[in-house]
Amino acid sequence: QLEVLKKASLFINHGGLNSIYEAIWFKVPQICIPSQVEQLTASKILEKKHCGICIGKFNATKLEKAITLLLDKEGKFSKKVELSLDKLSNSIKNSPDIGEILLRITDYLEKT
């Protein structure tokens, strides 16, 4: 997954914290399709931070709309998404260990 994220323009996942954090690390916007309550919560926070979109009940129309909201016709993400990912990713990368990373992300997400 990490090798794919290094080259990805978009990451569609279930909204698990590891997937979310890894995509943020590589500055990749996400479309989350959660199947559990904690995934829904994490996905909604991600959406609130403009780093991705949460699709509660999946269908092709919602997926197509989410992709067009995150990416332009050339496959690059919007400036707002780019700035949000940069800010959050930089916060992660300046942390010395995974425990500190999780604390910084949680702190950042709560300051909304």
Salt bridges, closest charged atoms under 4 A:
GLU3 OE2 - LYS6 NZ 2.98
GLU82 OE1 - LYS79 NZ 3.63
ASP86 OD1 - LYS27 NZ 3.15
GLU100 OE2 - ARG104 NE 3.03
ASP107 OD2 - LYS111 NZ 3.05
